[in-house]
Amino acid sequence: MKNGSKKSVTKKKTEVVAERSSGNVFADLGYPNPEEALAKARLSSIITDILKRRRLTQMQAAKILGIDQPKVSRLVRGRIGEFSLERLIHFLGVLDRRVEIVVSPTGGKRKRDYLNVIVR
């Protein structure tokens, strides 16, 4: 550019398309069994919060939970594919949490709304 002239720059406009979430990211992304995936994610998050509040190392947590340290690492990083709901519920019991399972009618809601995790 000669003599201090300025070049005009035109930015491309990118259209952003957003979709309203169903409330379950796993369903939105097309995962199989999205309600179970969300329940497992919520339970693992609760477990991780308990471990953090207790300031446990992964080795200490492994001893309490009865698993090896690499599995604790995967659990706290959200890599929970190898953990069943039953196993996560067992971990909560070991961590002095009571888990209640309540069965109730769906009230005509969509079929995939059959499973929910509520923390009190």
ChimeraX commands (.cxc) that place a marker at each C-alpha (Angstrom):
marker #1 position 0.00,0.00,0.00 radius 0.5
marker #1 position 1.47,3.29,-1.06 radius 0.5
marker #1 position 1.24,6.57,0.79 radius 0.5
marker #1 position -0.57,5.17,3.85 radius 0.5
marker #1 position -3.70,4.13,1.97 radius 0.5
marker #1 position -5.84,1.53,3.72 radius 0.5
marker #1 position -7.13,-1.65,2.21 radius 0.5
marker #1 position -10.78,-2.40,2.77 radius 0.5
marker #1 position -11.33,-5.90,4.13 radius 0.5
marker #1 position -14.72,-7.50,3.77 radius 0.5
marker #1 position -15.35,-10.41,6.11 radius 0.5
marker #1 position -17.39,-13.33,4.95 radius 0.5
marker #1 position -20.62,-13.72,6.80 radius 0.5
marker #1 position -21.11,-17.21,8.11 radius 0.5
marker #1 position -24.60,-18.32,8.88 radius 0.5
marker #1 position -24.87,-20.16,12.17 radius 0.5
marker #1 position -27.64,-22.67,12.44 radius 0.5
marker #1 position -28.73,-23.71,15.91 radius 0.5
marker #1 position -31.09,-26.45,16.95 radius 0.5
marker #1 position -33.01,-26.57,20.18 radius 0.5
marker #1 position -31.72,-29.36,22.40 radius 0.5
marker #1 position -33.94,-32.16,23.54 radius 0.5
marker #1 position -32.31,-31.85,26.96 radius 0.5
marker #1 position -30.22,-34.95,26.32 radius 0.5
marker #1 position -27.04,-34.37,24.33 radius 0.5
marker #1 position -26.70,-38.12,23.73 radius 0.5
marker #1 position -30.14,-38.24,22.07 radius 0.5
marker #1 position -29.33,-35.11,20.06 radius 0.5
marker #1 position -26.14,-36.77,18.76 radius 0.5
marker #1 position -27.91,-40.01,17.90 radius 0.5
marker #1 position -26.29,-42.26,20.50 radius 0.5
marker #1 position -27.89,-45.65,21.07 radius 0.5
marker #1 position -29.64,-45.80,24.49 radius 0.5
marker #1 position -29.30,-42.05,25.13 radius 0.5
marker #1 position -31.22,-42.12,28.43 radius 0.5
marker #1 position -28.83,-44.70,29.86 radius 0.5
marker #1 position -25.84,-42.73,28.58 radius 0.5
marker #1 position -27.11,-39.56,30.26 radius 0.5
marker #1 position -27.82,-41.40,33.53 radius 0.5
marker #1 position -24.30,-42.88,33.51 radius 0.5
marker #1 position -22.81,-39.44,32.82 radius 0.5
marker #1 position -24.73,-37.91,35.72 radius 0.5
marker #1 position -23.78,-40.71,38.12 radius 0.5
marker #1 position -20.11,-40.51,37.14 radius 0.5
marker #1 position -20.22,-36.75,37.66 radius 0.5
marker #1 position -21.61,-37.24,41.17 radius 0.5
marker #1 position -18.90,-39.81,41.93 radius 0.5
marker #1 position -16.20,-37.46,40.63 radius 0.5
marker #1 position -17.56,-34.60,42.77 radius 0.5
marker #1 position -17.47,-36.81,45.88 radius 0.5
marker #1 position -13.87,-37.86,45.17 radius 0.5
marker #1 position -12.84,-34.22,44.69 radius 0.5
marker #1 position -14.60,-33.06,47.87 radius 0.5
marker #1 position -12.79,-35.78,49.81 radius 0.5
marker #1 position -9.51,-34.73,48.15 radius 0.5
marker #1 position -8.68,-38.32,47.33 radius 0.5
marker #1 position -5.85,-39.25,45.02 radius 0.5
marker #1 position -6.73,-41.61,42.21 radius 0.5
marker #1 position -4.85,-44.37,44.05 radius 0.5
marker #1 position -6.88,-43.76,47.23 radius 0.5
marker #1 position -10.11,-43.66,45.23 radius 0.5
marker #1 position -9.15,-46.90,43.47 radius 0.5
marker #1 position -8.68,-48.66,46.79 radius 0.5
marker #1 position -12.05,-47.45,48.09 radius 0.5
marker #1 position -13.91,-48.28,44.87 radius 0.5
marker #1 position -12.17,-51.64,44.44 radius 0.5
marker #1 position -10.79,-50.86,40.99 radius 0.5
marker #1 position -7.37,-50.00,39.62 radius 0.5
marker #1 position -6.07,-46.44,39.22 radius 0.5
marker #1 position -6.36,-46.35,35.40 radius 0.5
marker #1 position -10.08,-47.09,35.71 radius 0.5
marker #1 position -10.46,-44.24,38.21 radius 0.5
marker #1 position -8.70,-42.00,35.72 radius 0.5
marker #1 position -11.13,-43.00,32.97 radius 0.5
marker #1 position -14.09,-42.54,35.32 radius 0.5
marker #1 position -13.15,-39.00,36.38 radius 0.5
marker #1 position -12.40,-38.03,32.76 radius 0.5
marker #1 position -15.86,-39.14,31.69 radius 0.5
marker #1 position -14.70,-42.21,29.77 radius 0.5
marker #1 position -17.47,-44.34,31.22 radius 0.5
marker #1 position -18.30,-46.78,28.44 radius 0.5
marker #1 position -16.90,-49.71,30.40 radius 0.5
marker #1 position -18.94,-48.93,33.53 radius 0.5
marker #1 position -22.51,-50.24,33.83 radius 0.5
marker #1 position -25.23,-48.35,35.67 radius 0.5
marker #1 position -25.13,-51.09,38.27 radius 0.5
marker #1 position -21.41,-50.60,38.84 radius 0.5
marker #1 position -21.73,-46.82,39.13 radius 0.5
marker #1 position -24.54,-47.30,41.66 radius 0.5
marker #1 position -22.28,-49.69,43.59 radius 0.5
marker #1 position -19.53,-47.02,43.65 radius 0.5
marker #1 position -22.01,-44.53,45.12 radius 0.5
marker #1 position -22.90,-47.02,47.84 radius 0.5
marker #1 position -19.23,-47.52,48.68 radius 0.5
marker #1 position -18.95,-43.71,48.88 radius 0.5
marker #1 position -21.72,-43.62,51.52 radius 0.5
marker #1 position -24.53,-42.53,49.22 radius 0.5
marker #1 position -27.96,-44.09,49.17 radius 0.5
marker #1 position -29.43,-44.65,45.73 radius 0.5
marker #1 position -33.20,-44.94,45.40 radius 0.5
marker #1 position -34.88,-46.39,42.34 radius 0.5
marker #1 position -38.40,-45.10,41.82 radius 0.5
marker #1 position -40.75,-46.57,39.24 radius 0.5
marker #1 position -43.60,-44.34,38.06 radius 0.5
marker #1 position -45.80,-43.91,35.01 radius 0.5
marker #1 position -44.32,-41.79,32.23 radius 0.5
marker #1 position -47.46,-39.72,31.92 radius 0.5
marker #1 position -47.60,-40.19,28.17 radius 0.5
marker #1 position -44.19,-38.62,27.56 radius 0.5
marker #1 position -41.98,-39.75,24.73 radius 0.5
marker #1 position -40.74,-43.29,25.07 radius 0.5
marker #1 position -37.10,-42.29,25.56 radius 0.5
marker #1 position -37.86,-40.27,28.70 radius 0.5
marker #1 position -37.98,-43.45,30.77 radius 0.5
marker #1 position -34.84,-42.90,32.87 radius 0.5
marker #1 position -33.86,-39.92,34.98 radius 0.5
marker #1 position -31.27,-39.21,37.69 radius 0.5
marker #1 position -32.31,-36.84,40.46 radius 0.5
marker #1 position -29.85,-35.67,43.11 radius 0.5
marker #1 position -31.05,-34.51,46.49 radius 0.5
marker link #1:1,2 radius 0.2
marker link #1:2,3 radius 0.2
marker link #1:3,4 radius 0.2
marker link #1:4,5 radius 0.2
marker link #1:5,6 radius 0.2
marker link #1:6,7 radius 0.2
marker link #1:7,8 radius 0.2
marker link #1:8,9 radius 0.2
marker link #1:9,10 radius 0.2
marker link #1:10,11 radius 0.2
marker link #1:11,12 radius 0.2
marker link #1:12,13 radius 0.2
marker link #1:13,14 radius 0.2
marker link #1:14,15 radius 0.2
marker link #1:15,16 radius 0.2
marker link #1:16,17 radius 0.2
marker link #1:17,18 radius 0.2
marker link #1:18,19 radius 0.2
marker link #1:19,20 radius 0.2
marker link #1:20,21 radius 0.2
marker link #1:21,22 radius 0.2
marker link #1:22,23 radius 0.2
marker link #1:23,24 radius 0.2
marker link #1:24,25 radius 0.2
marker link #1:25,26 radius 0.2
marker link #1:26,27 radius 0.2
marker link #1:27,28 radius 0.2
marker link #1:28,29 radius 0.2
marker link #1:29,30 radius 0.2
marker link #1:30,31 radius 0.2
marker link #1:31,32 radius 0.2
marker link #1:32,33 radius 0.2
marker link #1:33,34 radius 0.2
marker link #1:34,35 radius 0.2
marker link #1:35,36 radius 0.2
marker link #1:36,37 radius 0.2
marker link #1:37,38 radius 0.2
marker link #1:38,39 radius 0.2
marker link #1:39,40 radius 0.2
marker link #1:40,41 radius 0.2
marker link #1:41,42 radius 0.2
marker link #1:42,43 radius 0.2
marker link #1:43,44 radius 0.2
marker link #1:44,45 radius 0.2
marker link #1:45,46 radius 0.2
marker link #1:46,47 radius 0.2
marker link #1:47,48 radius 0.2
marker link #1:48,49 radius 0.2
marker link #1:49,50 radius 0.2
marker link #1:50,51 radius 0.2
marker link #1:51,52 radius 0.2
marker link #1:52,53 radius 0.2
marker link #1:53,54 radius 0.2
marker link #1:54,55 radius 0.2
marker link #1:55,56 radius 0.2
marker link #1:56,57 radius 0.2
marker link #1:57,58 radius 0.2
marker link #1:58,59 radius 0.2
marker link #1:59,60 radius 0.2
marker link #1:60,61 radius 0.2
marker link #1:61,62 radius 0.2
marker link #1:62,63 radius 0.2
marker link #1:63,64 radius 0.2
marker link #1:64,65 radius 0.2
marker link #1:65,66 radius 0.2
marker link #1:66,67 radius 0.2
marker link #1:67,68 radius 0.2
marker link #1:68,69 radius 0.2
marker link #1:69,70 radius 0.2
marker link #1:70,71 radius 0.2
marker link #1:71,72 radius 0.2
marker link #1:72,73 radius 0.2
marker link #1:73,74 radius 0.2
marker link #1:74,75 radius 0.2
marker link #1:75,76 radius 0.2
marker link #1:76,77 radius 0.2
marker link #1:77,78 radius 0.2
marker link #1:78,79 radius 0.2
marker link #1:79,80 radius 0.2
marker link #1:80,81 radius 0.2
marker link #1:81,82 radius 0.2
marker link #1:82,83 radius 0.2
marker link #1:83,84 radius 0.2
marker link #1:84,85 radius 0.2
marker link #1:85,86 radius 0.2
marker link #1:86,87 radius 0.2
marker link #1:87,88 radius 0.2
marker link #1:88,89 radius 0.2
marker link #1:89,90 radius 0.2
marker link #1:90,91 radius 0.2
marker link #1:91,92 radius 0.2
marker link #1:92,93 radius 0.2
marker link #1:93,94 radius 0.2
marker link #1:94,95 radius 0.2
marker link #1:95,96 radius 0.2
marker link #1:96,97 radius 0.2
marker link #1:97,98 radius 0.2
marker link #1:98,99 radius 0.2
marker link #1:99,100 radius 0.2
marker link #1:100,101 radius 0.2
marker link #1:101,102 radius 0.2
marker link #1:102,103 radius 0.2
marker link #1:103,104 radius 0.2
marker link #1:104,105 radius 0.2
marker link #1:105,106 radius 0.2
marker link #1:106,107 radius 0.2
marker link #1:107,108 radius 0.2
marker link #1:108,109 radius 0.2
marker link #1:109,110 radius 0.2
marker link #1:110,111 radius 0.2
marker link #1:111,112 radius 0.2
marker link #1:112,113 radius 0.2
marker link #1:113,114 radius 0.2
marker link #1:114,115 radius 0.2
marker link #1:115,116 radius 0.2
marker link #1:116,117 radius 0.2
marker link #1:117,118 radius 0.2
marker link #1:118,119 radius 0.2
marker link #1:119,120 radius 0.2
view
